[in-house]
């Protein structure tokens, strides 16, 4: 029975709220010049998987890519709507803003109001 319990714990701890597509999109929104290798390391997937996800995001209109020398620079189109019918009335911007604002709040020193740029 202990084996079943440890499998259940492993299963419970391995899932996340966002898909890898969400993590790649969020990473690109934060740093548009990231390389595939860097994206793969951040998300915890292979470079090939990142490449497929970026292709999906491009085909869906969520991301575009432009060459800058030997590198790609990505642009997120945050005005695109979510694909799932439950949230299809919402723009992706809402999620990106939510996650990015929480990151700014965590990084801001105590007593600092990040929304005004003033202490």
TORMIMAR-890304 format. One record per atom (N, C-alpha, C): residue number from 1; x, y, z. Coordinates in nm, 4 decimals, m for minus. Atoms other than C-alpha are relative to their C-alpha. Last residue first. Example, Ala and Ser with C-alpha at 12.3 -4.5 7.8 and 13.67 -1.06 7.14 Angstrom:
2
+-----+----------+----------+----------+
|   n |     east |    north |       up |
+-----+----------+----------+----------+
|   2 |  m0.0820 |  m0.1190 |  m0.0060 |
|   2 |   1.3670 |  m0.1060 |   0.7140 |
|   2 |  m0.0770 |   0.1090 |   0.0730 |
|   1 |   0.0890 |  m0.1190 |   0.0000 |
|   1 |   1.2300 |  m0.4500 |   0.7800 |
|   1 |   0.0900 |   0.1200 |   0.0000 |
+-----+----------+----------+----------+
***
This chain:
119
+-----+----------+----------+----------+
|   n |     east |    north |       up |
+-----+----------+----------+----------+
| 119 |  m0.0087 |   0.0660 |  m0.1301 |
| 119 |   0.8088 |   5.5103 |  m0.2796 |
| 119 |  m0.0962 |   0.0618 |   0.0960 |
| 118 |  m0.0470 |  m0.0816 |  m0.1112 |
| 118 |   0.7083 |   5.6194 |  m0.6295 |
| 118 |   0.0068 |  m0.0829 |   0.1273 |
| 117 |  m0.1423 |  m0.0249 |   0.0218 |
| 117 |   0.6738 |   5.4395 |  m0.9631 |
| 117 |   0.0615 |   0.0824 |   0.1113 |
| 116 |  m0.0223 |  m0.1421 |   0.0237 |
| 116 |   0.3001 |   5.4795 |  m0.9363 |
| 116 |   0.1449 |   0.0307 |  m0.0329 |
| 115 |   0.0953 |  m0.0512 |   0.0987 |
| 115 |   0.1924 |   5.1172 |  m0.9689 |
| 115 |   0.0230 |   0.1464 |  m0.0319 |
| 114 |  m0.0464 |   0.0222 |   0.1381 |
| 114 |   0.5073 |   4.9847 |  m0.8024 |
| 114 |  m0.0943 |   0.0615 |  m0.1034 |
| 113 |   0.1226 |   0.0122 |   0.0795 |
| 113 |   0.4189 |   5.1343 |  m0.4620 |
| 113 |   0.0408 |  m0.0064 |  m0.1468 |
| 112 |  m0.0119 |  m0.0543 |   0.1339 |
| 112 |   0.7297 |   5.0658 |  m0.2535 |
| 112 |  m0.1294 |  m0.0246 |  m0.0760 |
| 111 |   0.0294 |  m0.1432 |  m0.0031 |
| 111 |   0.6785 |   5.0218 |   0.1209 |
| 111 |   0.0067 |   0.0666 |  m0.1360 |
| 110 |   0.1095 |  m0.0359 |  m0.0896 |
| 110 |   0.8538 |   4.6852 |   0.1218 |
| 110 |  m0.0188 |   0.1508 |   0.0020 |
| 109 |  m0.0334 |  m0.0074 |  m0.1431 |
| 109 |   1.0860 |   4.6426 |  m0.1753 |
| 109 |  m0.1216 |   0.0420 |   0.0825 |
| 108 |  m0.0020 |  m0.1356 |  m0.0546 |
| 108 |   0.9318 |   4.5454 |  m0.5083 |
| 108 |   0.0355 |  m0.0024 |   0.1478 |
| 107 |  m0.1331 |  m0.0575 |   0.0137 |
| 107 |   1.0315 |   4.2027 |  m0.6454 |
| 107 |   0.0103 |   0.1392 |   0.0629 |
| 106 |  m0.0949 |   0.0793 |  m0.0776 |
| 106 |   0.7239 |   4.0169 |  m0.5199 |
| 106 |   0.1381 |   0.0638 |  m0.0004 |
| 105 |   0.0310 |  m0.0181 |  m0.1419 |
| 105 |   0.4946 |   4.2939 |  m0.6449 |
| 105 |   0.0988 |  m0.0757 |   0.0867 |
| 104 |  m0.0455 |  m0.1335 |  m0.0391 |
| 104 |   0.6642 |   4.2998 |  m0.9852 |
| 104 |  m0.0245 |   0.0232 |   0.1483 |
| 103 |  m0.1461 |   0.0037 |  m0.0045 |
| 103 |   0.6250 |   3.9207 |  m1.0190 |
| 103 |   0.0538 |   0.1359 |   0.0436 |
| 102 |  m0.0354 |   0.0703 |  m0.1230 |
| 102 |   0.2569 |   3.9454 |  m0.9255 |
| 102 |   0.1513 |  m0.0090 |   0.0134 |
| 101 |   0.0202 |  m0.0918 |  m0.1127 |
| 101 |   0.2149 |   4.2134 |  m1.1897 |
| 101 |   0.0338 |  m0.0695 |   0.1306 |
| 100 |  m0.1089 |  m0.0978 |  m0.0059 |
| 100 |   0.3759 |   3.9866 |  m1.4510 |
| 100 |  m0.0173 |   0.0968 |   0.1157 |
|  99 |  m0.1239 |   0.0670 |  m0.0411 |
|  99 |   0.1438 |   3.6970 |  m1.3750 |
|  99 |   0.1166 |   0.0977 |   0.0089 |
|  98 |   0.0146 |   0.0549 |  m0.1341 |
|  98 |  m0.1710 |   3.9080 |  m1.3831 |
|  98 |   0.1313 |  m0.0603 |   0.0483 |
|  97 |  m0.0011 |  m0.1120 |  m0.0953 |
|  97 |  m0.0629 |   4.1100 |  m1.6846 |
|  97 |  m0.0078 |  m0.0506 |   0.1436 |
|  96 |  m0.1362 |  m0.0528 |  m0.0034 |
|  96 |   0.0226 |   3.7943 |  m1.8793 |
|  96 |   0.0116 |   0.1143 |   0.1001 |
|  95 |  m0.0855 |   0.0950 |  m0.0698 |
|  95 |  m0.3094 |   3.6345 |  m1.7872 |
|  95 |   0.1420 |   0.0534 |   0.0129 |
|  94 |   0.0461 |   0.0081 |  m0.1390 |
|  94 |  m0.5168 |   3.9381 |  m1.8826 |
|  94 |   0.0881 |  m0.0943 |   0.0823 |
|  93 |  m0.0584 |  m0.1099 |  m0.0785 |
|  93 |  m0.3092 |   3.9980 |  m2.1965 |
|  93 |  m0.0387 |  m0.0096 |   0.1478 |
|  92 |  m0.1158 |   0.0593 |  m0.0661 |
|  92 |  m0.4222 |   3.6593 |  m2.3288 |
|  92 |   0.0681 |   0.1034 |   0.0880 |
|  91 |  m0.1280 |  m0.0107 |   0.0703 |
|  91 |  m0.7489 |   3.8327 |  m2.4112 |
|  91 |   0.1101 |  m0.0636 |   0.0839 |
|  90 |  m0.1099 |  m0.0711 |  m0.0662 |
|  90 |  m1.0741 |   3.7089 |  m2.2622 |
|  90 |   0.1247 |   0.0029 |  m0.0869 |
|  89 |   0.0329 |  m0.1423 |   0.0011 |
|  89 |  m1.4006 |   3.6149 |  m2.4371 |
|  89 |   0.1109 |   0.0857 |   0.0608 |
|  88 |  m0.0225 |  m0.0533 |   0.1343 |
|  88 |  m1.2599 |   3.2708 |  m2.5211 |
|  88 |  m0.0348 |   0.1478 |  m0.0114 |
|  87 |  m0.0634 |  m0.1308 |  m0.0166 |
|  87 |  m1.2382 |   3.1930 |  m2.1492 |
|  87 |   0.0264 |   0.0679 |  m0.1347 |
|  86 |   0.0338 |  m0.0578 |  m0.1308 |
|  86 |  m1.4651 |   2.8895 |  m2.1134 |
|  86 |   0.0556 |   0.1405 |   0.0182 |
|  85 |   0.1307 |  m0.0681 |  m0.0027 |
|  85 |  m1.4463 |   2.8200 |  m2.4895 |
|  85 |  m0.0355 |   0.0653 |   0.1342 |
|  84 |   0.0999 |   0.0836 |  m0.0662 |
|  84 |  m1.0710 |   2.7431 |  m2.4727 |
|  84 |  m0.1322 |   0.0757 |   0.0109 |
|  83 |   0.0581 |   0.0984 |   0.0908 |
|  83 |  m0.8641 |   2.9274 |  m2.7336 |
|  83 |  m0.1124 |  m0.0800 |   0.0646 |
|  82 |  m0.0276 |   0.1385 |  m0.0365 |
|  82 |  m0.7830 |   3.2392 |  m2.5345 |
|  82 |  m0.0742 |  m0.0935 |  m0.0942 |
|  81 |   0.0866 |   0.0605 |  m0.1017 |
|  81 |  m0.8202 |   3.5668 |  m2.7208 |
|  81 |   0.0429 |  m0.1432 |   0.0288 |
|  80 |   0.0663 |   0.1221 |   0.0460 |
|  80 |  m0.5446 |   3.7508 |  m2.9038 |
|  80 |  m0.0801 |  m0.0595 |   0.1157 |
|  79 |   0.1408 |  m0.0299 |   0.0243 |
|  79 |  m0.4745 |   4.1021 |  m2.7740 |
|  79 |  m0.0762 |  m0.1207 |  m0.0554 |
|  78 |   0.0783 |   0.0225 |  m0.1211 |
|  78 |  m0.1487 |   3.9812 |  m2.6196 |
|  78 |  m0.1483 |   0.0314 |  m0.0182 |
|  77 |   0.1214 |  m0.0731 |   0.0378 |
|  77 |   0.0238 |   3.9511 |  m2.9546 |
|  77 |  m0.1047 |  m0.0267 |   0.1084 |
|  76 |   0.1243 |   0.0610 |  m0.0461 |
|  76 |   0.3655 |   3.8483 |  m2.8234 |
|  76 |  m0.1156 |   0.0903 |  m0.0396 |
|  75 |   0.0970 |  m0.1000 |  m0.0441 |
|  75 |   0.6674 |   3.9573 |  m3.0247 |
|  75 |  m0.1285 |  m0.0727 |   0.0361 |
|  74 |   0.1421 |   0.0342 |   0.0028 |
|  74 |   0.9677 |   3.7337 |  m3.0639 |
|  74 |  m0.0841 |   0.1177 |   0.0469 |
|  73 |   0.0621 |  m0.0829 |  m0.1031 |
|  73 |   1.3255 |   3.8150 |  m3.1553 |
|  73 |  m0.1497 |  m0.0219 |  m0.0161 |
|  72 |   0.1413 |  m0.0347 |   0.0137 |
|  72 |   1.5166 |   3.5501 |  m3.3420 |
|  72 |  m0.0404 |   0.0911 |   0.1143 |
|  71 |   0.0943 |   0.0338 |  m0.1071 |
|  71 |   1.8928 |   3.5387 |  m3.3610 |
|  71 |  m0.1423 |   0.0346 |  m0.0385 |
|  70 |   0.0110 |   0.1452 |  m0.0050 |
|  70 |   2.1554 |   3.5276 |  m3.6361 |
|  70 |  m0.1007 |  m0.0477 |   0.1047 |
|  69 |  m0.1295 |   0.0647 |   0.0202 |
|  69 |   2.1177 |   3.8929 |  m3.7260 |
|  69 |  m0.0192 |  m0.1494 |  m0.0046 |
|  68 |  m0.0918 |  m0.1093 |  m0.0324 |
|  68 |   1.7863 |   4.0032 |  m3.5834 |
|  68 |   0.1396 |  m0.0596 |  m0.0074 |
|  67 |  m0.1433 |   0.0270 |  m0.0083 |
|  67 |   1.5291 |   3.7764 |  m3.7419 |
|  67 |   0.0734 |   0.1280 |   0.0331 |
|  66 |  m0.0776 |  m0.0781 |   0.0965 |
|  66 |   1.1662 |   3.8460 |  m3.6641 |
|  66 |   0.1470 |  m0.0335 |   0.0210 |
|  65 |  m0.1457 |   0.0038 |  m0.0185 |
|  65 |   0.9171 |   3.6182 |  m3.4927 |
|  65 |   0.0648 |   0.0808 |  m0.1111 |
|  64 |  m0.0667 |  m0.0106 |   0.1302 |
|  64 |   0.5458 |   3.6503 |  m3.4370 |
|  64 |   0.1497 |   0.0068 |   0.0280 |
|  63 |  m0.1404 |  m0.0399 |   0.0033 |
|  63 |   0.3505 |   3.5236 |  m3.1395 |
|  63 |   0.0418 |   0.0191 |  m0.1445 |
|  62 |  m0.0380 |  m0.0498 |  m0.1315 |
|  62 |  m0.0144 |   3.4691 |  m3.0459 |
|  62 |   0.1409 |   0.0577 |   0.0036 |
|  61 |   0.0000 |  m0.1455 |  m0.0010 |
|  61 |  m0.1458 |   3.4377 |  m3.4018 |
|  61 |   0.0406 |   0.0620 |   0.1325 |
|  60 |   0.1192 |  m0.0493 |  m0.0686 |
|  60 |  m0.2439 |   3.0722 |  m3.3648 |
|  60 |  m0.0085 |   0.1515 |   0.0058 |
|  59 |   0.1151 |   0.0358 |   0.0831 |
|  59 |   0.0127 |   2.9674 |  m3.6260 |
|  59 |  m0.1311 |   0.0483 |   0.0605 |
|  58 |  m0.0031 |  m0.0821 |   0.1219 |
|  58 |   0.2802 |   3.1572 |  m3.4360 |
|  58 |  m0.1222 |  m0.0272 |  m0.0864 |
|  57 |   0.0347 |  m0.1373 |  m0.0392 |
|  57 |   0.1823 |   3.0007 |  m3.1031 |
|  57 |   0.0007 |   0.0944 |  m0.1195 |
|  56 |   0.1430 |  m0.0044 |  m0.0343 |
|  56 |   0.1816 |   2.6517 |  m3.2552 |
|  56 |  m0.0440 |   0.1426 |   0.0313 |
|  55 |   0.0714 |   0.0161 |   0.1270 |
|  55 |   0.5236 |   2.7130 |  m3.4166 |
|  55 |  m0.1504 |   0.0047 |   0.0237 |
|  54 |  m0.0092 |  m0.1309 |   0.0667 |
|  54 |   0.6507 |   2.8447 |  m3.0827 |
|  54 |  m0.0705 |  m0.0056 |  m0.1348 |
|  53 |   0.0918 |  m0.0913 |  m0.0683 |
|  53 |   0.5220 |   2.5270 |  m2.9166 |
|  53 |   0.0020 |   0.1372 |  m0.0667 |
|  52 |   0.1371 |   0.0361 |   0.0385 |
|  52 |   0.6925 |   2.3033 |  m3.1733 |
|  52 |  m0.1014 |   0.0966 |   0.0628 |
|  51 |   0.0151 |  m0.0338 |   0.1417 |
|  51 |   1.0260 |   2.4853 |  m3.1254 |
|  51 |  m0.1426 |  m0.0300 |  m0.0479 |
|  50 |   0.0161 |  m0.1455 |   0.0060 |
|  50 |   0.9911 |   2.4665 |  m2.7485 |
|  50 |  m0.0240 |   0.0439 |  m0.1439 |
|  49 |   0.1345 |  m0.0283 |  m0.0505 |
|  49 |   0.9367 |   2.0893 |  m2.7764 |
|  49 |  m0.0281 |   0.1505 |  m0.0033 |
|  48 |   0.0935 |   0.0417 |   0.1055 |
|  48 |   1.2482 |   2.0584 |  m2.9961 |
|  48 |  m0.1442 |   0.0285 |   0.0427 |
|  47 |   0.0003 |  m0.1058 |   0.1009 |
|  47 |   1.4474 |   2.2593 |  m2.7407 |
|  47 |  m0.0988 |  m0.0322 |  m0.1113 |
|  46 |  m0.1060 |   0.0039 |   0.0999 |
|  46 |   1.3477 |   2.0065 |  m2.4766 |
|  46 |  m0.0100 |   0.1185 |  m0.0957 |
|  45 |   0.0317 |   0.0892 |   0.1111 |
|  45 |   1.1362 |   2.0850 |  m2.1717 |
|  45 |   0.1142 |   0.0050 |  m0.1008 |
|  44 |  m0.0287 |   0.1373 |  m0.0407 |
|  44 |   1.1956 |   2.2379 |  m1.8286 |
|  44 |  m0.0384 |  m0.1029 |  m0.1045 |
|  43 |   0.1266 |   0.0730 |  m0.0049 |
|  43 |   1.0257 |   2.5718 |  m1.8935 |
|  43 |   0.0212 |  m0.1441 |   0.0466 |
|  42 |   0.0954 |  m0.0647 |  m0.0916 |
|  42 |   1.3298 |   2.7797 |  m1.8057 |
|  42 |  m0.1261 |  m0.0824 |   0.0186 |
|  41 |  m0.0487 |   0.0125 |  m0.1379 |
|  41 |   1.5793 |   2.5405 |  m1.9637 |
|  41 |  m0.0994 |   0.0595 |   0.0992 |
|  40 |   0.0117 |   0.1402 |  m0.0393 |
|  40 |   1.3795 |   2.5099 |  m2.2858 |
|  40 |   0.0430 |  m0.0196 |   0.1451 |
|  39 |   0.1420 |   0.0273 |  m0.0228 |
|  39 |   1.3426 |   2.8871 |  m2.3129 |
|  39 |  m0.0194 |  m0.1419 |   0.0504 |
|  38 |   0.0361 |  m0.0661 |  m0.1254 |
|  38 |   1.7181 |   2.9314 |  m2.2685 |
|  38 |  m0.1469 |  m0.0239 |   0.0346 |
|  37 |  m0.0667 |   0.0720 |  m0.1091 |
|  37 |   1.7949 |   2.6734 |  m2.5369 |
|  37 |  m0.0393 |   0.0590 |   0.1349 |
|  36 |   0.0732 |   0.1245 |  m0.0246 |
|  36 |   1.5392 |   2.8266 |  m2.7725 |
|  36 |   0.0584 |  m0.0760 |   0.1187 |
|  35 |  m0.0303 |   0.1065 |   0.0953 |
|  35 |   1.7090 |   3.1637 |  m2.7361 |
|  35 |  m0.0799 |  m0.1246 |   0.0379 |
|  34 |  m0.0511 |   0.1274 |  m0.0510 |
|  34 |   1.5488 |   3.4479 |  m2.5422 |
|  34 |   0.0256 |  m0.0986 |  m0.1133 |
|  33 |  m0.1211 |   0.0419 |   0.0692 |
|  33 |   1.5148 |   3.7811 |  m2.7230 |
|  33 |   0.0569 |  m0.1324 |   0.0476 |
|  32 |   0.0228 |   0.0346 |   0.1404 |
|  32 |   1.1531 |   3.8538 |  m2.6320 |
|  32 |   0.1227 |  m0.0515 |  m0.0752 |
|  31 |  m0.1298 |  m0.0191 |   0.0653 |
|  31 |   1.2209 |   3.8424 |  m2.2558 |
|  31 |  m0.0080 |  m0.0447 |  m0.1456 |
|  30 |  m0.0942 |  m0.0632 |  m0.0925 |
|  30 |   0.9117 |   3.8789 |  m2.0372 |
|  30 |   0.1327 |   0.0329 |  m0.0654 |
|  29 |   0.0541 |  m0.1324 |  m0.0331 |
|  29 |   0.6563 |   3.8122 |  m2.3107 |
|  29 |   0.0971 |   0.0753 |   0.0912 |
|  28 |  m0.0237 |  m0.0869 |   0.1158 |
|  28 |   0.8739 |   3.5273 |  m2.4399 |
|  28 |  m0.0499 |   0.1408 |   0.0296 |
|  27 |  m0.1450 |  m0.0244 |   0.0086 |
|  27 |   0.8804 |   3.3666 |  m2.0953 |
|  27 |   0.0336 |   0.0939 |  m0.1139 |
|  26 |  m0.0362 |  m0.0896 |  m0.1097 |
|  26 |   0.5036 |   3.4053 |  m2.0556 |
|  26 |   0.1483 |   0.0351 |  m0.0049 |
|  25 |   0.0552 |  m0.1321 |   0.0319 |
|  25 |   0.4403 |   3.2502 |  m2.3975 |
|  25 |   0.0382 |   0.1021 |   0.1069 |
|  24 |  m0.0814 |  m0.0540 |   0.1095 |
|  24 |   0.6739 |   2.9585 |  m2.3207 |
|  24 |  m0.0481 |   0.1407 |  m0.0342 |
|  23 |  m0.1312 |  m0.0370 |  m0.0536 |
|  23 |   0.5078 |   2.9026 |  m1.9832 |
|  23 |   0.0913 |   0.0576 |  m0.1074 |
|  22 |   0.0128 |  m0.1186 |  m0.0842 |
|  22 |   0.1604 |   2.9139 |  m2.1327 |
|  22 |   0.1337 |   0.0465 |   0.0540 |
|  21 |   0.0278 |  m0.1112 |   0.0913 |
|  21 |   0.2494 |   2.6684 |  m2.4095 |
|  21 |  m0.0096 |   0.1310 |   0.0794 |
|  20 |  m0.1293 |  m0.0443 |   0.0509 |
|  20 |   0.4049 |   2.4433 |  m2.1439 |
|  20 |  m0.0172 |   0.1138 |  m0.1001 |
|  19 |  m0.0624 |   0.0966 |   0.0907 |
|  19 |   0.0623 |   2.4297 |  m1.9863 |
|  19 |   0.1373 |   0.0523 |  m0.0408 |
|  18 |  m0.0198 |  m0.0420 |   0.1383 |
|  18 |  m0.0326 |   2.6378 |  m1.6846 |
|  18 |   0.0607 |  m0.1124 |  m0.0822 |
|  17 |   0.1200 |  m0.0642 |   0.0517 |
|  17 |  m0.1844 |   2.5203 |  m1.3568 |
|  17 |   0.0130 |   0.0424 |  m0.1459 |
|  16 |  m0.0012 |  m0.1454 |  m0.0188 |
|  16 |   0.0901 |   2.2735 |  m1.2737 |
|  16 |  m0.1254 |   0.0594 |  m0.0635 |
|  15 |   0.0797 |  m0.0797 |   0.0919 |
|  15 |   0.1053 |   1.8963 |  m1.2246 |
|  15 |   0.0125 |   0.1483 |   0.0320 |
|  14 |  m0.0597 |  m0.0175 |   0.1323 |
|  14 |   0.3878 |   1.6928 |  m1.0739 |
|  14 |  m0.0816 |   0.0891 |  m0.0936 |
|  13 |  m0.0992 |  m0.1058 |   0.0024 |
|  13 |   0.3118 |   1.7227 |  m0.7017 |
|  13 |   0.0536 |   0.0293 |  m0.1399 |
|  12 |   0.0538 |  m0.1260 |  m0.0482 |
|  12 |  m0.0141 |   1.5310 |  m0.7021 |
|  12 |   0.0997 |   0.1139 |  m0.0142 |
|  11 |   0.0958 |  m0.0489 |   0.0982 |
|  11 |   0.1255 |   1.2516 |  m0.9172 |
|  11 |  m0.0544 |   0.1363 |   0.0392 |
|  10 |  m0.0760 |  m0.0427 |   0.1177 |
|  10 |   0.4298 |   1.2058 |  m0.6950 |
|  10 |  m0.0929 |   0.0584 |  m0.1050 |
|   9 |  m0.0708 |  m0.1225 |  m0.0370 |
|   9 |   0.2058 |   1.1991 |  m0.3857 |
|   9 |   0.0778 |   0.0528 |  m0.1197 |
|   8 |   0.1005 |  m0.1056 |  m0.0084 |
|   8 |  m0.0249 |   0.9429 |  m0.5490 |
|   8 |   0.0651 |   0.1335 |   0.0327 |
|   7 |   0.0364 |  m0.0337 |   0.1380 |
|   7 |   0.2693 |   0.7253 |  m0.6504 |
|   7 |  m0.1005 |   0.1145 |  m0.0014 |
|   6 |  m0.1097 |  m0.0784 |   0.0553 |
|   6 |   0.4023 |   0.7419 |  m0.2922 |
|   6 |  m0.0269 |   0.0367 |  m0.1455 |
|   5 |  m0.0027 |  m0.1325 |  m0.0614 |
|   5 |   0.0631 |   0.6330 |  m0.1565 |
|   5 |   0.1102 |   0.0869 |  m0.0610 |
|   4 |   0.1114 |  m0.0765 |   0.0567 |
|   4 |   0.0350 |   0.3462 |  m0.4050 |
|   4 |  m0.0019 |   0.1418 |   0.0548 |
|   3 |  m0.0341 |  m0.0334 |   0.1381 |
|   3 |   0.3784 |   0.2181 |  m0.3077 |
|   3 |  m0.1077 |   0.0844 |  m0.0652 |
|   2 |  m0.0886 |  m0.1160 |  m0.0037 |
|   2 |   0.2916 |   0.2364 |   0.0627 |
|   2 |   0.0394 |   0.0432 |  m0.1395 |
|   1 |   0.0815 |  m0.1198 |   0.0000 |
|   1 |   0.0000 |   0.0000 |   0.0000 |
|   1 |   0.0854 |   0.1255 |   0.0000 |
+-----+----------+----------+----------+
***
